[in-house]
Amino acid sequence: MNWLSILGLEVLVARWRANVIEAAIAAEDRMDLVRLEWQEQKKRLEQILVLTIAVAGLTVVALIMASLAVLVHFWDTPQRTMVAWIVAGVWVAGWAATLLSLVSVAQRARNGFALTRKELAQDWSDIKERL
């Protein structure tokens, strides 16, 4: 004899069992989403590290070249001055491009785990509606 059937709790238990299974599947999906977003976040952090090193190196080079350009500016011939400023300008342009890339990647990294946060917020609102 089944006590759940006698007491009329069989439907309630089946509903709870279905909810627990659904919650387990949802949790597994959320973990997959977190894993994927963590991989993307790691790639962005690696890019930030590489670009930071590049910016630091190019800053040193740009400052050395700018100093060299200023020194050469006071030499005798105007050709040396023009070449020195062109070389310094190229290094400064490379530095600026690297800096812009770094800022762009850093801004994209700020929005890490956006899909997971959105999904969890939706789950929370669904739970509140059910209660």
Backbone as XML, in Angstrom:
<?xml version="1.0"?>
<chain id="A" units="angstrom">
  <residue number="1" name="MET">
    <atom name="N" x="0.840" y="-1.165" z="0.000"/>
    <atom name="CA" x="0.000" y="0.000" z="0.000"/>
    <atom name="C" x="0.897" y="1.244" z="0.000"/>
  </residue>
  <residue number="2" name="ASN">
    <atom name="N" x="0.586" y="2.191" z="-0.830"/>
    <atom name="CA" x="1.386" y="3.393" z="-0.986"/>
    <atom name="C" x="0.766" y="4.514" z="-0.160"/>
  </residue>
  <residue number="3" name="TRP">
    <atom name="N" x="1.486" y="5.001" z="0.843"/>
    <atom name="CA" x="0.964" y="6.020" z="1.743"/>
    <atom name="C" x="0.777" y="7.364" z="1.040"/>
  </residue>
  <residue number="4" name="LEU">
    <atom name="N" x="1.629" y="7.641" z="0.078"/>
    <atom name="CA" x="1.491" y="8.897" z="-0.646"/>
    <atom name="C" x="0.183" y="8.939" z="-1.434"/>
  </residue>
  <residue number="5" name="SER">
    <atom name="N" x="-0.180" y="7.805" z="-2.024"/>
    <atom name="CA" x="-1.442" y="7.746" z="-2.766"/>
    <atom name="C" x="-2.627" y="7.883" z="-1.824"/>
  </residue>
  <residue number="6" name="ILE">
    <atom name="N" x="-2.550" y="7.233" z="-0.699"/>
    <atom name="CA" x="-3.660" y="7.266" z="0.266"/>
    <atom name="C" x="-3.861" y="8.690" z="0.783"/>
  </residue>
  <residue number="7" name="LEU">
    <atom name="N" x="-2.771" y="9.387" z="1.066"/>
    <atom name="CA" x="-2.872" y="10.741" z="1.609"/>
    <atom name="C" x="-3.065" y="11.800" z="0.523"/>
  </residue>
  <residue number="8" name="GLY">
    <atom name="N" x="-2.988" y="11.403" z="-0.748"/>
    <atom name="CA" x="-3.166" y="12.345" z="-1.845"/>
    <atom name="C" x="-1.958" y="13.234" z="-2.086"/>
  </residue>
  <residue number="9" name="LEU">
    <atom name="N" x="-0.808" y="12.784" z="-1.675"/>
    <atom name="CA" x="0.414" y="13.585" z="-1.814"/>
    <atom name="C" x="1.252" y="13.178" z="-3.026"/>
  </residue>
  <residue number="10" name="GLU">
    <atom name="N" x="0.783" y="12.210" z="-3.765"/>
    <atom name="CA" x="1.556" y="11.712" z="-4.902"/>
    <atom name="C" x="1.762" y="12.808" z="-5.961"/>
  </residue>
  <residue number="11" name="VAL">
    <atom name="N" x="0.739" y="13.613" z="-6.222"/>
    <atom name="CA" x="0.847" y="14.693" z="-7.201"/>
    <atom name="C" x="1.832" y="15.754" z="-6.710"/>
  </residue>
  <residue number="12" name="LEU">
    <atom name="N" x="1.745" y="16.062" z="-5.412"/>
    <atom name="CA" x="2.646" y="17.054" z="-4.835"/>
    <atom name="C" x="4.109" y="16.599" z="-4.921"/>
  </residue>
  <residue number="13" name="VAL">
    <atom name="N" x="4.348" y="15.339" z="-4.610"/>
    <atom name="CA" x="5.709" y="14.795" z="-4.683"/>
    <atom name="C" x="6.202" y="14.793" z="-6.130"/>
  </residue>
  <residue number="14" name="ALA">
    <atom name="N" x="5.337" y="14.445" z="-7.068"/>
    <atom name="CA" x="5.736" y="14.438" z="-8.481"/>
    <atom name="C" x="6.073" y="15.842" z="-8.950"/>
  </residue>
  <residue number="15" name="ARG">
    <atom name="N" x="5.303" y="16.829" z="-8.504"/>
    <atom name="CA" x="5.573" y="18.209" z="-8.883"/>
    <atom name="C" x="6.904" y="18.684" z="-8.299"/>
  </residue>
  <residue number="16" name="TRP">
    <atom name="N" x="7.162" y="18.350" z="-7.034"/>
    <atom name="CA" x="8.435" y="18.725" z="-6.406"/>
    <atom name="C" x="9.610" y="18.039" z="-7.104"/>
  </residue>
  <residue number="17" name="ARG">
    <atom name="N" x="9.427" y="16.785" z="-7.453"/>
    <atom name="CA" x="10.484" y="16.046" z="-8.148"/>
    <atom name="C" x="10.781" y="16.706" z="-9.498"/>
  </residue>
  <residue number="18" name="ALA">
    <atom name="N" x="9.753" y="17.086" z="-10.236"/>
    <atom name="CA" x="9.940" y="17.758" z="-11.529"/>
    <atom name="C" x="10.643" y="19.092" z="-11.344"/>
  </residue>
  <residue number="19" name="ASN">
    <atom name="N" x="10.277" y="19.829" z="-10.298"/>
    <atom name="CA" x="10.932" y="21.114" z="-10.034"/>
    <atom name="C" x="12.404" y="20.934" z="-9.686"/>
  </residue>
  <residue number="20" name="VAL">
    <atom name="N" x="12.718" y="19.922" z="-8.917"/>
    <atom name="CA" x="14.121" y="19.663" z="-8.546"/>
    <atom name="C" x="14.926" y="19.276" z="-9.781"/>
  </residue>
  <residue number="21" name="ILE">
    <atom name="N" x="14.356" y="18.451" z="-10.637"/>
    <atom name="CA" x="15.058" y="18.059" z="-11.870"/>
    <atom name="C" x="15.268" y="19.275" z="-12.770"/>
  </residue>
  <residue number="22" name="GLU">
    <atom name="N" x="14.244" y="20.104" z="-12.893"/>
    <atom name="CA" x="14.366" y="21.322" z="-13.702"/>
    <atom name="C" x="15.416" y="22.262" z="-13.136"/>
  </residue>
  <residue number="23" name="ALA">
    <atom name="N" x="15.463" y="22.381" z="-11.820"/>
    <atom name="CA" x="16.467" y="23.237" z="-11.182"/>
    <atom name="C" x="17.875" y="22.702" z="-11.417"/>
  </residue>
  <residue number="24" name="ALA">
    <atom name="N" x="18.033" y="21.385" z="-11.371"/>
    <atom name="CA" x="19.355" y="20.794" z="-11.610"/>
    <atom name="C" x="19.813" y="21.037" z="-13.042"/>
  </residue>
  <residue number="25" name="ILE">
    <atom name="N" x="18.894" y="20.909" z="-13.985"/>
    <atom name="CA" x="19.242" y="21.161" z="-15.386"/>
    <atom name="C" x="19.593" y="22.630" z="-15.576"/>
  </residue>
  <residue number="26" name="ALA">
    <atom name="N" x="18.809" y="23.516" z="-14.957"/>
    <atom name="CA" x="19.085" y="24.951" z="-15.073"/>
    <atom name="C" x="20.437" y="25.298" z="-14.460"/>
  </residue>
  <residue number="27" name="ALA">
    <atom name="N" x="20.753" y="24.705" z="-13.319"/>
    <atom name="CA" x="22.044" y="24.966" z="-12.676"/>
    <atom name="C" x="23.193" y="24.498" z="-13.565"/>
  </residue>
  <residue number="28" name="GLU">
    <atom name="N" x="23.025" y="23.358" z="-14.199"/>
    <atom name="CA" x="24.059" y="22.851" z="-15.092"/>
    <atom name="C" x="24.241" y="23.793" z="-16.287"/>
  </residue>
  <residue number="29" name="ASP">
    <atom name="N" x="23.127" y="24.290" z="-16.832"/>
    <atom name="CA" x="23.221" y="25.248" z="-17.943"/>
    <atom name="C" x="23.933" y="26.521" z="-17.514"/>
  </residue>
  <residue number="30" name="ARG">
    <atom name="N" x="23.650" y="26.993" z="-16.311"/>
    <atom name="CA" x="24.289" y="28.216" z="-15.817"/>
    <atom name="C" x="25.784" y="27.993" z="-15.627"/>
  </residue>
  <residue number="31" name="MET">
    <atom name="N" x="26.155" y="26.834" z="-15.160"/>
    <atom name="CA" x="27.581" y="26.540" z="-14.978"/>
    <atom name="C" x="28.300" y="26.497" z="-16.334"/>
  </residue>
  <residue number="32" name="ASP">
    <atom name="N" x="27.640" y="25.941" z="-17.347"/>
    <atom name="CA" x="28.227" y="25.946" z="-18.691"/>
    <atom name="C" x="28.412" y="27.375" z="-19.189"/>
  </residue>
  <residue number="33" name="LEU">
    <atom name="N" x="27.414" y="28.208" z="-18.939"/>
    <atom name="CA" x="27.496" y="29.607" z="-19.348"/>
    <atom name="C" x="28.635" y="30.325" z="-18.629"/>
  </residue>
  <residue number="34" name="VAL">
    <atom name="N" x="28.773" y="30.079" z="-17.332"/>
    <atom name="CA" x="29.870" y="30.682" z="-16.562"/>
    <atom name="C" x="31.216" y="30.216" z="-17.098"/>
  </residue>
  <residue number="35" name="ARG">
    <atom name="N" x="31.320" y="28.944" z="-17.418"/>
    <atom name="CA" x="32.574" y="28.396" z="-17.946"/>
    <atom name="C" x="32.947" y="29.075" z="-19.270"/>
  </residue>
  <residue number="36" name="LEU">
    <atom name="N" x="31.981" y="29.230" z="-20.162"/>
    <atom name="CA" x="32.252" y="29.880" z="-21.449"/>
    <atom name="C" x="32.651" y="31.343" z="-21.262"/>
  </residue>
  <residue number="37" name="GLU">
    <atom name="N" x="31.932" y="32.041" z="-20.399"/>
    <atom name="CA" x="32.266" y="33.446" z="-20.180"/>
    <atom name="C" x="33.607" y="33.605" z="-19.470"/>
  </residue>
  <residue number="38" name="TRP">
    <atom name="N" x="33.974" y="32.664" z="-18.612"/>
    <atom name="CA" x="35.279" y="32.724" z="-17.946"/>
    <atom name="C" x="36.394" y="32.574" z="-18.976"/>
  </residue>
  <residue number="39" name="GLN">
    <atom name="N" x="36.195" y="31.704" z="-19.967"/>
    <atom name="CA" x="37.195" y="31.550" z="-21.022"/>
    <atom name="C" x="37.366" y="32.859" z="-21.791"/>
  </residue>
  <residue number="40" name="GLU">
    <atom name="N" x="36.247" y="33.520" z="-22.108"/>
    <atom name="CA" x="36.338" y="34.810" z="-22.798"/>
    <atom name="C" x="37.037" y="35.851" z="-21.924"/>
  </residue>
  <residue number="41" name="GLN">
    <atom name="N" x="36.715" y="35.847" z="-20.641"/>
    <atom name="CA" x="37.327" y="36.816" z="-19.721"/>
    <atom name="C" x="38.831" y="36.579" z="-19.613"/>
  </residue>
  <residue number="42" name="LYS">
    <atom name="N" x="39.253" y="35.333" z="-19.573"/>
    <atom name="CA" x="40.684" y="35.035" z="-19.514"/>
    <atom name="C" x="41.399" y="35.531" z="-20.763"/>
  </residue>
  <residue number="43" name="LYS">
    <atom name="N" x="40.761" y="35.368" z="-21.933"/>
    <atom name="CA" x="41.376" y="35.859" z="-23.170"/>
    <atom name="C" x="41.539" y="37.376" z="-23.123"/>
  </residue>
  <residue number="44" name="ARG">
    <atom name="N" x="40.519" y="38.073" z="-22.621"/>
    <atom name="CA" x="40.613" y="39.528" z="-22.525"/>
    <atom name="C" x="41.716" y="39.937" z="-21.555"/>
  </residue>
  <residue number="45" name="LEU">
    <atom name="N" x="41.813" y="39.246" z="-20.434"/>
    <atom name="CA" x="42.855" y="39.579" z="-19.458"/>
    <atom name="C" x="44.248" y="39.330" z="-20.026"/>
  </residue>
  <residue number="46" name="GLU">
    <atom name="N" x="44.393" y="38.257" z="-20.806"/>
    <atom name="CA" x="45.675" y="37.999" z="-21.462"/>
    <atom name="C" x="46.002" y="39.115" z="-22.451"/>
  </residue>
  <residue number="47" name="GLN">
    <atom name="N" x="44.989" y="39.552" z="-23.206"/>
    <atom name="CA" x="45.212" y="40.645" z="-24.148"/>
    <atom name="C" x="45.606" y="41.919" z="-23.411"/>
  </residue>
  <residue number="48" name="ILE">
    <atom name="N" x="44.950" y="42.187" z="-22.291"/>
    <atom name="CA" x="45.278" y="43.378" z="-21.503"/>
    <atom name="C" x="46.724" y="43.310" z="-21.032"/>
  </residue>
  <residue number="49" name="LEU">
    <atom name="N" x="47.148" y="42.141" z="-20.568"/>
    <atom name="CA" x="48.530" y="41.995" z="-20.095"/>
    <atom name="C" x="49.521" y="42.239" z="-21.227"/>
  </residue>
  <residue number="50" name="VAL">
    <atom name="N" x="49.292" y="41.620" z="-22.371"/>
    <atom name="CA" x="50.211" y="41.783" z="-23.503"/>
    <atom name="C" x="50.236" y="43.235" z="-23.967"/>
  </residue>
  <residue number="51" name="LEU">
    <atom name="N" x="49.051" y="43.850" z="-24.078"/>
    <atom name="CA" x="49.006" y="45.236" z="-24.539"/>
    <atom name="C" x="49.597" y="46.199" z="-23.511"/>
  </residue>
  <residue number="52" name="THR">
    <atom name="N" x="49.468" y="45.894" z="-22.230"/>
    <atom name="CA" x="50.086" y="46.737" z="-21.203"/>
    <atom name="C" x="51.606" y="46.688" z="-21.313"/>
  </residue>
  <residue number="53" name="ILE">
    <atom name="N" x="52.136" y="45.499" z="-21.529"/>
    <atom name="CA" x="53.582" y="45.365" z="-21.718"/>
    <atom name="C" x="54.021" y="46.115" z="-22.972"/>
  </residue>
  <residue number="54" name="ALA">
    <atom name="N" x="53.221" y="46.006" z="-24.047"/>
    <atom name="CA" x="53.555" y="46.711" z="-25.287"/>
    <atom name="C" x="53.509" y="48.227" z="-25.084"/>
  </residue>
  <residue number="55" name="VAL">
    <atom name="N" x="52.483" y="48.697" z="-24.371"/>
    <atom name="CA" x="52.379" y="50.139" z="-24.112"/>
    <atom name="C" x="53.570" y="50.611" z="-23.285"/>
  </residue>
  <residue number="56" name="ALA">
    <atom name="N" x="53.944" y="49.847" z="-22.274"/>
    <atom name="CA" x="55.087" y="50.245" z="-21.442"/>
    <atom name="C" x="56.373" y="50.296" z="-22.279"/>
  </residue>
  <residue number="57" name="GLY">
    <atom name="N" x="56.595" y="49.260" z="-23.092"/>
    <atom name="CA" x="57.795" y="49.232" z="-23.929"/>
    <atom name="C" x="57.809" y="50.352" z="-24.949"/>
  </residue>
  <residue number="58" name="LEU">
    <atom name="N" x="56.662" y="50.563" z="-25.590"/>
    <atom name="CA" x="56.607" y="51.626" z="-26.597"/>
    <atom name="C" x="56.669" y="53.006" z="-25.970"/>
  </residue>
  <residue number="59" name="THR">
    <atom name="N" x="56.223" y="53.148" z="-24.743"/>
    <atom name="CA" x="56.348" y="54.437" z="-24.059"/>
    <atom name="C" x="57.816" y="54.767" z="-23.839"/>
  </residue>
  <residue number="60" name="VAL">
    <atom name="N" x="58.569" y="53.789" z="-23.408"/>
    <atom name="CA" x="60.006" y="54.006" z="-23.204"/>
    <atom name="C" x="60.671" y="54.377" z="-24.532"/>
  </residue>
  <residue number="61" name="VAL">
    <atom name="N" x="60.353" y="53.623" z="-25.565"/>
    <atom name="CA" x="60.947" y="53.897" z="-26.871"/>
    <atom name="C" x="60.513" y="55.276" z="-27.372"/>
  </residue>
  <residue number="62" name="ALA">
    <atom name="N" x="59.222" y="55.602" z="-27.207"/>
    <atom name="CA" x="58.728" y="56.907" z="-27.675"/>
    <atom name="C" x="59.417" y="58.056" z="-26.947"/>
  </residue>
  <residue number="63" name="LEU">
    <atom name="N" x="59.621" y="57.901" z="-25.661"/>
    <atom name="CA" x="60.298" y="58.959" z="-24.916"/>
    <atom name="C" x="61.759" y="59.088" z="-25.327"/>
  </residue>
  <residue number="64" name="ILE">
    <atom name="N" x="62.415" y="57.973" z="-25.545"/>
    <atom name="CA" x="63.812" y="58.024" z="-26.007"/>
    <atom name="C" x="63.891" y="58.682" z="-27.379"/>
  </residue>
  <residue number="65" name="MET">
    <atom name="N" x="62.962" y="58.288" z="-28.259"/>
    <atom name="CA" x="62.988" y="58.864" z="-29.602"/>
    <atom name="C" x="62.624" y="60.349" z="-29.579"/>
  </residue>
  <residue number="66" name="ALA">
    <atom name="N" x="61.689" y="60.737" z="-28.741"/>
    <atom name="CA" x="61.345" y="62.158" z="-28.642"/>
    <atom name="C" x="62.538" y="62.953" z="-28.113"/>
  </residue>
  <residue number="67" name="SER">
    <atom name="N" x="63.227" y="62.383" z="-27.137"/>
    <atom name="CA" x="64.425" y="63.054" z="-26.622"/>
    <atom name="C" x="65.495" y="63.163" z="-27.699"/>
  </residue>
  <residue number="68" name="LEU">
    <atom name="N" x="65.666" y="62.092" z="-28.428"/>
    <atom name="CA" x="66.642" y="62.107" z="-29.518"/>
    <atom name="C" x="66.256" y="63.153" z="-30.568"/>
  </residue>
  <residue number="69" name="ALA">
    <atom name="N" x="64.964" y="63.250" z="-30.846"/>
    <atom name="CA" x="64.501" y="64.235" z="-31.828"/>
    <atom name="C" x="64.780" y="65.651" z="-31.356"/>
  </residue>
  <residue number="70" name="VAL">
    <atom name="N" x="64.589" y="65.897" z="-30.080"/>
    <atom name="CA" x="64.870" y="67.236" z="-29.550"/>
    <atom name="C" x="66.363" y="67.537" z="-29.640"/>
  </residue>
  <residue number="71" name="LEU">
    <atom name="N" x="67.195" y="66.556" z="-29.313"/>
    <atom name="CA" x="68.637" y="66.759" z="-29.412"/>
    <atom name="C" x="69.072" y="66.993" z="-30.853"/>
  </residue>
  <residue number="72" name="VAL">
    <atom name="N" x="68.543" y="66.195" z="-31.739"/>
    <atom name="CA" x="68.930" y="66.326" z="-33.144"/>
    <atom name="C" x="68.424" y="67.640" z="-33.718"/>
  </residue>
  <residue number="73" name="HIS">
    <atom name="N" x="67.336" y="68.131" z="-33.172"/>
    <atom name="CA" x="66.765" y="69.393" z="-33.648"/>
    <atom name="C" x="67.794" y="70.529" z="-33.577"/>
  </residue>
  <residue number="74" name="PHE">
    <atom name="N" x="68.669" y="70.443" z="-32.647"/>
    <atom name="CA" x="69.656" y="71.513" z="-32.488"/>
    <atom name="C" x="70.949" y="71.254" z="-33.245"/>
  </residue>
  <residue number="75" name="TRP">
    <atom name="N" x="71.019" y="70.177" z="-34.040"/>
    <atom name="CA" x="72.201" y="69.953" z="-34.860"/>
    <atom name="C" x="72.194" y="70.888" z="-36.054"/>
  </residue>
  <residue number="76" name="ASP">
    <atom name="N" x="73.208" y="70.756" z="-36.876"/>
    <atom name="CA" x="73.449" y="71.739" z="-37.927"/>
    <atom name="C" x="72.465" y="71.670" z="-39.103"/>
  </residue>
  <residue number="77" name="THR">
    <atom name="N" x="72.194" y="70.490" z="-39.649"/>
    <atom name="CA" x="71.426" y="70.434" z="-40.905"/>
    <atom name="C" x="69.941" y="70.190" z="-40.637"/>
  </residue>
  <residue number="78" name="PRO">
    <atom name="N" x="69.105" y="70.752" z="-41.467"/>
    <atom name="CA" x="67.657" y="70.562" z="-41.276"/>
    <atom name="C" x="67.181" y="69.151" z="-41.666"/>
  </residue>
  <residue number="79" name="GLN">
    <atom name="N" x="67.940" y="68.410" z="-42.482"/>
    <atom name="CA" x="67.525" y="67.054" z="-42.846"/>
    <atom name="C" x="67.523" y="66.128" z="-41.632"/>
  </residue>
  <residue number="80" name="ARG">
    <atom name="N" x="68.516" y="66.273" z="-40.793"/>
    <atom name="CA" x="68.566" y="65.446" z="-39.586"/>
    <atom name="C" x="67.355" y="65.719" z="-38.689"/>
  </residue>
  <residue number="81" name="THR">
    <atom name="N" x="66.979" y="66.947" z="-38.604"/>
    <atom name="CA" x="65.841" y="67.326" z="-37.768"/>
    <atom name="C" x="64.558" y="66.696" z="-38.286"/>
  </residue>
  <residue number="82" name="MET">
    <atom name="N" x="64.346" y="66.798" z="-39.587"/>
    <atom name="CA" x="63.130" y="66.252" z="-40.164"/>
    <atom name="C" x="63.062" y="64.734" z="-39.972"/>
  </residue>
  <residue number="83" name="VAL">
    <atom name="N" x="64.160" y="64.058" z="-40.214"/>
    <atom name="CA" x="64.186" y="62.602" z="-40.061"/>
    <atom name="C" x="63.953" y="62.210" z="-38.606"/>
  </residue>
  <residue number="84" name="ALA">
    <atom name="N" x="64.576" y="62.904" z="-37.699"/>
    <atom name="CA" x="64.400" y="62.581" z="-36.279"/>
    <atom name="C" x="62.948" y="62.768" z="-35.850"/>
  </residue>
  <residue number="85" name="TRP">
    <atom name="N" x="62.315" y="63.842" z="-36.294"/>
    <atom name="CA" x="60.913" y="64.071" z="-35.936"/>
    <atom name="C" x="59.991" y="63.049" z="-36.598"/>
  </residue>
  <residue number="86" name="ILE">
    <atom name="N" x="60.313" y="62.645" z="-37.792"/>
    <atom name="CA" x="59.504" y="61.611" z="-38.456"/>
    <atom name="C" x="59.607" y="60.286" z="-37.706"/>
  </residue>
  <residue number="87" name="VAL">
    <atom name="N" x="60.828" y="59.912" z="-37.340"/>
    <atom name="CA" x="61.020" y="58.662" z="-36.589"/>
    <atom name="C" x="60.299" y="58.732" z="-35.241"/>
  </residue>
  <residue number="88" name="ALA">
    <atom name="N" x="60.435" y="59.844" z="-34.556"/>
    <atom name="CA" x="59.751" y="60.004" z="-33.274"/>
    <atom name="C" x="58.237" y="59.967" z="-33.463"/>
  </residue>
  <residue number="89" name="GLY">
    <atom name="N" x="57.748" y="60.588" z="-34.531"/>
    <atom name="CA" x="56.311" y="60.570" z="-34.815"/>
    <atom name="C" x="55.789" y="59.169" z="-35.080"/>
  </residue>
  <residue number="90" name="VAL">
    <atom name="N" x="56.583" y="58.369" z="-35.779"/>
    <atom name="CA" x="56.182" y="56.979" z="-36.031"/>
    <atom name="C" x="56.080" y="56.202" z="-34.722"/>
  </residue>
  <residue number="91" name="TRP">
    <atom name="N" x="57.064" y="56.386" z="-33.847"/>
    <atom name="CA" x="57.011" y="55.689" z="-32.559"/>
    <atom name="C" x="55.837" y="56.159" z="-31.701"/>
  </residue>
  <residue number="92" name="VAL">
    <atom name="N" x="55.568" y="57.431" z="-31.720"/>
    <atom name="CA" x="54.426" y="57.969" z="-30.962"/>
    <atom name="C" x="53.117" y="57.440" z="-31.543"/>
  </residue>
  <residue number="93" name="ALA">
    <atom name="N" x="53.018" y="57.349" z="-32.864"/>
    <atom name="CA" x="51.809" y="56.805" z="-33.494"/>
    <atom name="C" x="51.610" y="55.336" z="-33.116"/>
  </residue>
  <residue number="94" name="GLY">
    <atom name="N" x="52.701" y="54.570" z="-33.097"/>
    <atom name="CA" x="52.610" y="53.167" z="-32.660"/>
    <atom name="C" x="52.170" y="53.054" z="-31.215"/>
  </residue>
  <residue number="95" name="TRP">
    <atom name="N" x="52.713" y="53.924" z="-30.385"/>
    <atom name="CA" x="52.317" y="53.942" z="-28.976"/>
    <atom name="C" x="50.839" y="54.289" z="-28.827"/>
  </residue>
  <residue number="96" name="ALA">
    <atom name="N" x="50.373" y="55.279" z="-29.577"/>
    <atom name="CA" x="48.966" y="55.701" z="-29.487"/>
    <atom name="C" x="48.031" y="54.587" z="-29.958"/>
  </residue>
  <residue number="97" name="ALA">
    <atom name="N" x="48.397" y="53.902" z="-31.025"/>
    <atom name="CA" x="47.563" y="52.796" z="-31.510"/>
    <atom name="C" x="47.493" y="51.666" z="-30.483"/>
  </residue>
  <residue number="98" name="THR">
    <atom name="N" x="48.621" y="51.368" z="-29.852"/>
    <atom name="CA" x="48.634" y="50.325" z="-28.828"/>
    <atom name="C" x="47.820" y="50.744" z="-27.615"/>
  </residue>
  <residue number="99" name="LEU">
    <atom name="N" x="47.913" y="51.991" z="-27.238"/>
    <atom name="CA" x="47.139" y="52.496" z="-26.108"/>
    <atom name="C" x="45.639" y="52.422" z="-26.394"/>
  </residue>
  <residue number="100" name="LEU">
    <atom name="N" x="45.243" y="52.795" z="-27.605"/>
    <atom name="CA" x="43.827" y="52.704" z="-27.978"/>
    <atom name="C" x="43.339" y="51.258" z="-27.946"/>
  </residue>
  <residue number="101" name="SER">
    <atom name="N" x="44.163" y="50.338" z="-28.393"/>
    <atom name="CA" x="43.804" y="48.919" z="-28.328"/>
    <atom name="C" x="43.643" y="48.463" z="-26.881"/>
  </residue>
  <residue number="102" name="LEU">
    <atom name="N" x="44.542" y="48.896" z="-26.026"/>
    <atom name="CA" x="44.466" y="48.541" z="-24.612"/>
    <atom name="C" x="43.190" y="49.068" z="-23.979"/>
  </residue>
  <residue number="103" name="VAL">
    <atom name="N" x="42.847" y="50.313" z="-24.257"/>
    <atom name="CA" x="41.626" y="50.902" z="-23.701"/>
    <atom name="C" x="40.396" y="50.155" z="-24.208"/>
  </residue>
  <residue number="104" name="SER">
    <atom name="N" x="40.389" y="49.802" z="-25.470"/>
    <atom name="CA" x="39.256" y="49.079" z="-26.059"/>
    <atom name="C" x="39.058" y="47.714" z="-25.400"/>
  </residue>
  <residue number="105" name="VAL">
    <atom name="N" x="40.146" y="46.975" z="-25.235"/>
    <atom name="CA" x="40.053" y="45.655" z="-24.605"/>
    <atom name="C" x="39.647" y="45.783" z="-23.141"/>
  </residue>
  <residue number="106" name="ALA">
    <atom name="N" x="40.162" y="46.786" z="-22.455"/>
    <atom name="CA" x="39.810" y="46.983" z="-21.048"/>
    <atom name="C" x="38.329" y="47.318" z="-20.898"/>
  </residue>
  <residue number="107" name="GLN">
    <atom name="N" x="37.783" y="48.092" z="-21.809"/>
    <atom name="CA" x="36.358" y="48.417" z="-21.737"/>
    <atom name="C" x="35.500" y="47.186" z="-21.997"/>
  </residue>
  <residue number="108" name="ARG">
    <atom name="N" x="35.916" y="46.328" z="-22.916"/>
    <atom name="CA" x="35.166" y="45.096" z="-23.166"/>
    <atom name="C" x="35.279" y="44.137" z="-21.986"/>
  </residue>
  <residue number="109" name="ALA">
    <atom name="N" x="36.413" y="44.146" z="-21.302"/>
    <atom name="CA" x="36.600" y="43.256" z="-20.156"/>
    <atom name="C" x="35.751" y="43.679" z="-18.973"/>
  </residue>
  <residue number="110" name="ARG">
    <atom name="N" x="35.364" y="44.949" z="-18.928"/>
    <atom name="CA" x="34.543" y="45.460" z="-17.840"/>
    <atom name="C" x="33.175" y="44.780" z="-17.799"/>
  </residue>
  <residue number="111" name="ASN">
    <atom name="N" x="32.690" y="44.324" z="-18.944"/>
    <atom name="CA" x="31.365" y="43.721" z="-19.032"/>
    <atom name="C" x="31.431" y="42.201" z="-18.950"/>
  </residue>
  <residue number="112" name="GLY">
    <atom name="N" x="32.335" y="41.672" z="-18.166"/>
    <atom name="CA" x="32.480" y="40.232" z="-18.034"/>
    <atom name="C" x="31.262" y="39.590" z="-17.385"/>
  </residue>
  <residue number="113" name="PHE">
    <atom name="N" x="30.950" y="38.410" z="-17.839"/>
    <atom name="CA" x="29.861" y="37.595" z="-17.301"/>
    <atom name="C" x="28.499" y="38.273" z="-17.453"/>
  </residue>
  <residue number="114" name="ALA">
    <atom name="N" x="28.335" y="39.063" z="-18.489"/>
    <atom name="CA" x="27.065" y="39.767" z="-18.700"/>
    <atom name="C" x="25.922" y="38.783" z="-18.953"/>
  </residue>
  <residue number="115" name="LEU">
    <atom name="N" x="26.178" y="37.765" z="-19.756"/>
    <atom name="CA" x="25.126" y="36.795" z="-20.040"/>
    <atom name="C" x="24.729" y="36.007" z="-18.796"/>
  </residue>
  <residue number="116" name="THR">
    <atom name="N" x="25.709" y="35.654" z="-17.998"/>
    <atom name="CA" x="25.404" y="34.918" z="-16.770"/>
    <atom name="C" x="24.599" y="35.788" z="-15.819"/>
  </residue>
  <residue number="117" name="ARG">
    <atom name="N" x="24.992" y="37.045" z="-15.647"/>
    <atom name="CA" x="24.246" y="37.943" z="-14.765"/>
    <atom name="C" x="22.819" y="38.128" z="-15.262"/>
  </residue>
  <residue number="118" name="LYS">
    <atom name="N" x="22.655" y="38.264" z="-16.560"/>
    <atom name="CA" x="21.315" y="38.431" z="-17.137"/>
    <atom name="C" x="20.469" y="37.186" z="-16.891"/>
  </residue>
  <residue number="119" name="GLU">
    <atom name="N" x="21.056" y="36.041" z="-17.115"/>
    <atom name="CA" x="20.335" y="34.773" z="-16.935"/>
    <atom name="C" x="19.950" y="34.568" z="-15.476"/>
  </residue>
  <residue number="120" name="LEU">
    <atom name="N" x="20.861" y="34.862" z="-14.560"/>
    <atom name="CA" x="20.550" y="34.706" z="-13.135"/>
    <atom name="C" x="19.489" y="35.713" z="-12.685"/>
  </residue>
  <residue number="121" name="ALA">
    <atom name="N" x="19.514" y="36.914" z="-13.228"/>
    <atom name="CA" x="18.474" y="37.895" z="-12.896"/>
    <atom name="C" x="17.111" y="37.424" z="-13.395"/>
  </residue>
  <residue number="122" name="GLN">
    <atom name="N" x="17.083" y="36.831" z="-14.579"/>
    <atom name="CA" x="15.831" y="36.288" z="-15.110"/>
    <atom name="C" x="15.343" y="35.133" z="-14.246"/>
  </residue>
  <residue number="123" name="ASP">
    <atom name="N" x="16.257" y="34.273" z="-13.823"/>
    <atom name="CA" x="15.884" y="33.165" z="-12.940"/>
    <atom name="C" x="15.301" y="33.687" z="-11.632"/>
  </residue>
  <residue number="124" name="TRP">
    <atom name="N" x="15.940" y="34.715" z="-11.082"/>
    <atom name="CA" x="15.474" y="35.265" z="-9.807"/>
    <atom name="C" x="14.069" y="35.860" z="-9.961"/>
  </residue>
  <residue number="125" name="SER">
    <atom name="N" x="13.829" y="36.563" z="-11.060"/>
    <atom name="CA" x="12.488" y="37.132" z="-11.268"/>
    <atom name="C" x="11.461" y="36.028" z="-11.492"/>
  </residue>
  <residue number="126" name="ASP">
    <atom name="N" x="11.847" y="34.939" z="-12.136"/>
    <atom name="CA" x="10.918" y="33.811" z="-12.292"/>
    <atom name="C" x="10.587" y="33.172" z="-10.963"/>
  </residue>
  <residue number="127" name="ILE">
    <atom name="N" x="11.595" y="33.043" z="-10.104"/>
    <atom name="CA" x="11.356" y="32.469" z="-8.759"/>
    <atom name="C" x="10.429" y="33.362" z="-7.962"/>
  </residue>
  <residue number="128" name="LYS">
    <atom name="N" x="10.645" y="34.678" z="-8.016"/>
    <atom name="CA" x="9.793" y="35.603" z="-7.280"/>
    <atom name="C" x="8.351" y="35.546" z="-7.781"/>
  </residue>
  <residue number="129" name="GLU">
    <atom name="N" x="8.164" y="35.387" z="-9.097"/>
    <atom name="CA" x="6.803" y="35.296" z="-9.649"/>
    <atom name="C" x="6.097" y="34.030" z="-9.159"/>
  </residue>
  <residue number="130" name="ARG">
    <atom name="N" x="6.816" y="32.926" z="-9.092"/>
    <atom name="CA" x="6.216" y="31.677" z="-8.632"/>
    <atom name="C" x="5.820" y="31.733" z="-7.169"/>
  </residue>
  <residue number="131" name="LEU">
    <atom name="N" x="6.625" y="32.459" z="-6.382"/>
    <atom name="CA" x="6.317" y="32.542" z="-4.958"/>
    <atom name="C" x="5.223" y="33.563" z="-4.734"/>
  </residue>
</chain>
